[in-house]
Structure formats: structure tokens, C-alpha cells
């Protein structure tokens, strides 16, 4: 049975407990407005969240692998420690600067040889590093140098 899902700001129940057999089913069938939801540490792997309003939601620690987030609004959401899907289902997601910077920071921390000259110039650029170092957890994770 799925747990009750509440708006983390108002405390209002978005999805009552026990209405659906699983969290995935509850989220997929609840309609597109899940703004402000507390979905932290949820297994949403493979969920169809396309076009959903997840703005301001707590998705920290959640598994979004293989989820279709296309056209979803994740602005002001907390994605710390979550699994971001790296396939076409994460195209056209609406985010704020915080999430974009977080993703760029993670790109900057990938190790290995860079053969493409343009990619190397981009990653080595002062501007790229400056933007990456705006990551909200840079004090904990370290600056990109």
C-alpha cells in the first residue's frame, strides 16, 4: 500500500494512504499536480511523470531512473541524492538554475580523458567553473578548480 502523500508546505493531503496499490500507481494516477509533494526517498523508477507539476517537491533520495519526466516542472524541487534519468525521458524538463547548476557540477566532476577539443575548452573555461561553483553544496563537495 502506498503511504499518504502530503504537500510539504501546507500539510494538505495530495494522495490519501491506501487509495492505490503502490506509490508508482498513486503518483501516475493522481493527476498532473503534485506540486509541493513530499516524495523523498521514493522509488519512482520507470514512472510516467510526463507533464506533471512537481514544482517545489521534495524528491531527495528518490529513484527516478527510467522515469519519463518530459515536460514536467521540477523548478524549486529538491533533487539531492536522487537518481536523474539519462535518456530522452528527461528532455524538456522545466527546472530552475539550482538544478541546472547541480547537474553541471556533476558533469564537471566526471573524470577521464577528454578528446573533443571543444568539450575540453568548455570544461576548462573559467566561466564553466564559475557557474559550477555556484552549486548549493559546493562547500561540502569542493570547488571546481
Secondary structure, 3 states (H helix, E strand, C coil): CCCCEEECCCCCEEECCCCCCCHHHHHHHCCCECCCEECCCCECCCCECCCCECCCCECCCCECCCCECCCCECCCCECCCCECCCCHHHCCCECCHHHHHHHHHHHHCCCCCCCCHHHHHHHHCHHHHHHHCCCCCHHHHCCCC
